[in-house]
Amino acid sequence: MPEQGSQSGAQQASQDAQRHLAASVRHALENLRAEAFVMTAAFDGARSGMRVLSAQLCSIEPLLVCVATRKGHVVEPLIRDSRCFALCAVAETDRLVLRKFPKDDSGGEDDPFDAIAVQTLRTGAPVIAKSQMAFDCEVVRHFDLEADHELYIGLVVDGRAPDPPASAPDAPATPEP
């Protein structure tokens, strides 16, 4: 019987950690206004990234984010092959990061991370160390639209975000009238 108790304790700790991450991600995305997002990926020694058109929370249970990216960028095959990506929120004033990760495919063959400190979380996708928050995601859906952008839906498996205020509820915030 002690094994069953320890398993339920481990499961409870895992669920608590997931709830805390969900609350942090939700709080961060709800309160993020004029920031830029950089989507990154790595596969087989290659790594790349790009600024994205938009990113938003699309589900709380499970915790999913939706990212709109321009088609044809060099990060596309890395995401396809690795089935994961990281989404990093960076300040609009960070000119180095914004120059290294353009919205279009004007990046060269050089590693865009060569002058930027990175870390990895659970999936191994590069995370910009000085990003204000980062979400490590596994791709659950990819929508190739008949348009100049495509959508990636990612399951958040790890991340780092500012802690929500102590009074932040676990339920999504409702907009004020």
C-alpha positions as a Markdown table, in Angstrom:
| # | Residue | x | y | z |
|---|---|---|---|---|
| 1 | Met | 0.0 | 0.0 | 0.0 |
| 2 | Pro | 2.8 | 2.6 | 0.6 |
| 3 | Glu | 3.7 | 2.4 | -3.1 |
| 4 | Gln | 0.2 | 3.5 | -4.0 |
| 5 | Gly | 0.4 | 6.4 | -1.6 |
| 6 | Ser | 3.7 | 7.6 | -3.0 |
| 7 | Gln | 2.4 | 7.3 | -6.5 |
| 8 | Ser | -0.6 | 9.4 | -5.7 |
| 9 | Gly | 1.7 | 11.9 | -3.9 |
| 10 | Ala | 3.9 | 12.1 | -7.0 |
| 11 | Gln | 0.8 | 12.4 | -9.3 |
| 12 | Gln | -0.5 | 15.2 | -7.0 |
| 13 | Ala | 2.8 | 17.0 | -7.1 |
| 14 | Ser | 2.8 | 16.7 | -10.9 |
| 15 | Gln | -0.7 | 18.1 | -11.1 |
| 16 | Asp | 0.1 | 20.9 | -8.8 |
| 17 | Ala | 3.2 | 21.8 | -10.9 |
| 18 | Gln | 1.0 | 21.7 | -14.0 |
| 19 | Arg | -1.6 | 23.9 | -12.4 |
| 20 | His | 1.0 | 26.4 | -11.3 |
| 21 | Leu | 2.5 | 26.5 | -14.8 |
| 22 | Ala | -0.9 | 27.0 | -16.3 |
| 23 | Ala | -1.7 | 29.8 | -14.0 |
| 24 | Ser | 1.6 | 31.5 | -14.7 |
| 25 | Val | 1.2 | 31.1 | -18.5 |
| 26 | Arg | -2.3 | 32.3 | -18.4 |
| 27 | His | -1.4 | 35.4 | -16.3 |
| 28 | Ala | 1.6 | 36.2 | -18.5 |
| 29 | Leu | -0.3 | 35.9 | -21.7 |
| 30 | Glu | -3.3 | 37.8 | -20.4 |
| 31 | Asn | -1.1 | 40.7 | -19.3 |
| 32 | Leu | 1.3 | 40.8 | -22.2 |
| 33 | Arg | 0.7 | 43.8 | -24.4 |
| 34 | Ala | 3.4 | 45.1 | -26.7 |
| 35 | Glu | 5.9 | 42.4 | -26.7 |
| 36 | Ala | 7.4 | 40.3 | -29.5 |
| 37 | Phe | 7.4 | 36.6 | -29.6 |
| 38 | Val | 10.3 | 34.5 | -31.1 |
| 39 | Met | 9.6 | 30.9 | -32.0 |
| 40 | Thr | 12.6 | 28.6 | -32.0 |
| 41 | Ala | 13.4 | 25.0 | -32.8 |
| 42 | Ala | 16.3 | 22.7 | -33.1 |
| 43 | Phe | 16.8 | 19.3 | -34.8 |
| 44 | Asp | 19.9 | 17.2 | -35.6 |
| 45 | Gly | 22.4 | 20.0 | -34.6 |
| 46 | Ala | 20.6 | 22.8 | -36.6 |
| 47 | Arg | 18.7 | 25.5 | -34.8 |
| 48 | Ser | 16.8 | 28.6 | -35.9 |
| 49 | Gly | 14.1 | 30.9 | -34.9 |
| 50 | Met | 11.8 | 33.7 | -36.2 |
| 51 | Arg | 9.5 | 36.4 | -34.8 |
| 52 | Val | 5.9 | 35.4 | -35.1 |
| 53 | Leu | 2.9 | 37.4 | -36.2 |
| 54 | Ser | 0.9 | 36.5 | -33.1 |
| 55 | Ala | 0.7 | 34.1 | -30.2 |
| 56 | Gln | -2.2 | 33.4 | -27.9 |
| 57 | Leu | -3.5 | 31.0 | -25.3 |
| 58 | Cys | -6.0 | 28.7 | -26.9 |
| 59 | Ser | -6.8 | 26.2 | -24.2 |
| 60 | Ile | -6.3 | 25.9 | -20.4 |
| 61 | Glu | -6.9 | 22.1 | -20.1 |
| 62 | Pro | -4.7 | 20.9 | -21.7 |
| 63 | Leu | -2.5 | 24.0 | -21.8 |
| 64 | Leu | -2.2 | 24.9 | -25.5 |
| 65 | Val | -0.9 | 28.0 | -27.3 |
| 66 | Cys | -1.5 | 29.0 | -30.9 |
| 67 | Val | 1.2 | 30.6 | -32.9 |
| 68 | Ala | 0.9 | 32.3 | -36.4 |
| 69 | Thr | 4.1 | 32.2 | -38.5 |
| 70 | Arg | 5.0 | 33.3 | -42.0 |
| 71 | Lys | 5.3 | 30.4 | -44.4 |
| 72 | Gly | 8.6 | 29.3 | -45.8 |
| 73 | His | 10.9 | 30.3 | -43.0 |
| 74 | Val | 14.0 | 28.2 | -42.3 |
| 75 | Val | 12.6 | 27.2 | -38.9 |
| 76 | Glu | 9.7 | 25.3 | -40.5 |
| 77 | Pro | 11.6 | 22.0 | -41.3 |
| 78 | Leu | 13.1 | 22.0 | -37.8 |
| 79 | Ile | 9.7 | 22.2 | -36.2 |
| 80 | Arg | 8.3 | 19.6 | -38.6 |
| 81 | Asp | 11.2 | 17.1 | -37.8 |
| 82 | Ser | 11.5 | 17.7 | -34.1 |
| 83 | Arg | 7.7 | 18.1 | -33.5 |
| 84 | Cys | 8.5 | 20.8 | -30.9 |
| 85 | Phe | 9.3 | 24.5 | -30.5 |
| 86 | Ala | 9.9 | 27.1 | -27.9 |
| 87 | Leu | 8.0 | 30.4 | -27.7 |
| 88 | Cys | 10.0 | 33.2 | -26.1 |
| 89 | Ala | 8.6 | 36.7 | -25.2 |
| 90 | Val | 11.2 | 39.3 | -25.8 |
| 91 | Ala | 11.1 | 43.1 | -25.3 |
| 92 | Glu | 10.3 | 45.2 | -28.3 |
| 93 | Thr | 13.4 | 47.3 | -27.3 |
| 94 | Asp | 15.8 | 44.4 | -27.6 |
| 95 | Arg | 17.3 | 45.3 | -31.0 |
| 96 | Leu | 19.8 | 42.5 | -31.1 |
| 97 | Val | 17.2 | 39.7 | -30.7 |
| 98 | Leu | 14.8 | 41.4 | -33.1 |
| 99 | Arg | 17.6 | 41.8 | -35.7 |
| 100 | Lys | 18.7 | 38.2 | -35.3 |
| 101 | Phe | 15.1 | 36.8 | -35.6 |
| 102 | Pro | 13.3 | 38.6 | -38.4 |
| 103 | Lys | 9.7 | 38.0 | -39.3 |
| 104 | Asp | 10.6 | 37.2 | -42.9 |
| 105 | Asp | 13.1 | 34.6 | -44.1 |
| 106 | Ser | 16.0 | 37.1 | -44.5 |
| 107 | Gly | 18.1 | 35.3 | -42.0 |
| 108 | Gly | 21.4 | 33.9 | -43.4 |
| 109 | Glu | 22.9 | 30.5 | -43.0 |
| 110 | Asp | 24.7 | 31.5 | -39.8 |
| 111 | Asp | 23.4 | 30.4 | -36.4 |
| 112 | Pro | 21.2 | 33.2 | -35.2 |
| 113 | Phe | 22.0 | 32.3 | -31.6 |
| 114 | Asp | 25.7 | 32.9 | -32.0 |
| 115 | Ala | 25.7 | 36.1 | -29.8 |
| 116 | Ile | 22.7 | 35.3 | -27.7 |
| 117 | Ala | 22.7 | 33.2 | -24.5 |
| 118 | Val | 20.3 | 30.3 | -24.7 |
| 119 | Gln | 19.1 | 27.5 | -22.5 |
| 120 | Thr | 16.9 | 24.5 | -23.1 |
| 121 | Leu | 13.9 | 23.2 | -21.2 |
| 122 | Arg | 12.2 | 19.8 | -21.6 |
| 123 | Thr | 12.0 | 19.4 | -25.4 |
| 124 | Gly | 15.5 | 20.7 | -26.2 |
| 125 | Ala | 14.3 | 23.7 | -28.3 |
| 126 | Pro | 16.6 | 26.7 | -27.7 |
| 127 | Val | 15.1 | 29.3 | -25.3 |
| 128 | Ile | 16.5 | 32.8 | -25.3 |
| 129 | Ala | 17.9 | 33.2 | -21.8 |
| 130 | Lys | 16.9 | 36.8 | -21.3 |
| 131 | Ser | 13.4 | 36.3 | -22.6 |
| 132 | Gln | 10.7 | 37.5 | -20.2 |
| 133 | Met | 8.9 | 34.2 | -20.4 |
| 134 | Ala | 9.3 | 31.1 | -22.4 |
| 135 | Phe | 7.1 | 28.1 | -23.2 |
| 136 | Asp | 8.4 | 24.8 | -24.3 |
| 137 | Cys | 5.9 | 23.1 | -26.6 |
| 138 | Glu | 5.2 | 19.9 | -28.4 |
| 139 | Val | 3.3 | 20.3 | -31.7 |
| 140 | Val | -0.2 | 18.9 | -31.5 |
| 141 | Arg | -1.5 | 20.4 | -34.7 |
| 142 | His | -0.2 | 22.3 | -37.7 |
| 143 | Phe | -2.6 | 24.2 | -40.0 |
| 144 | Asp | -1.2 | 25.0 | -43.4 |
| 145 | Leu | -3.6 | 27.7 | -44.5 |
| 146 | Glu | -4.3 | 28.9 | -48.0 |
| 147 | Ala | -2.6 | 32.2 | -47.0 |
| 148 | Asp | 0.8 | 33.7 | -46.3 |
| 149 | His | 0.8 | 32.4 | -42.7 |
| 150 | Glu | 0.3 | 29.0 | -41.0 |
| 151 | Leu | -0.7 | 28.0 | -37.5 |
| 152 | Tyr | 1.0 | 25.8 | -35.0 |
| 153 | Ile | -0.8 | 24.6 | -31.9 |
| 154 | Gly | 1.6 | 23.6 | -29.1 |
| 155 | Leu | 1.0 | 21.7 | -25.9 |
| 156 | Val | 3.0 | 23.5 | -23.2 |
| 157 | Val | 5.1 | 20.9 | -21.5 |
| 158 | Asp | 7.5 | 23.2 | -19.7 |
| 159 | Gly | 8.1 | 26.9 | -19.3 |
| 160 | Arg | 9.2 | 29.8 | -17.3 |
| 161 | Ala | 6.9 | 32.7 | -16.6 |
| 162 | Pro | 6.6 | 35.3 | -14.0 |
| 163 | Asp | 4.6 | 34.1 | -11.0 |
| 164 | Pro | 1.0 | 35.2 | -11.0 |
| 165 | Pro | -0.1 | 37.5 | -8.2 |
| 166 | Ala | -1.1 | 35.6 | -5.0 |
| 167 | Ser | -4.7 | 36.6 | -5.6 |
| 168 | Ala | -4.8 | 35.3 | -9.2 |
| 169 | Pro | -7.5 | 32.7 | -9.6 |
| 170 | Asp | -7.1 | 29.4 | -11.3 |
| 171 | Ala | -10.0 | 30.2 | -13.6 |
| 172 | Pro | -9.5 | 32.4 | -16.6 |
| 173 | Ala | -10.0 | 36.1 | -16.0 |
| 174 | Thr | -13.2 | 37.5 | -17.3 |
| 175 | Pro | -13.0 | 40.8 | -19.2 |
| 176 | Glu | -14.6 | 43.8 | -17.4 |
| 177 | Pro | -17.6 | 45.4 | -19.2 |
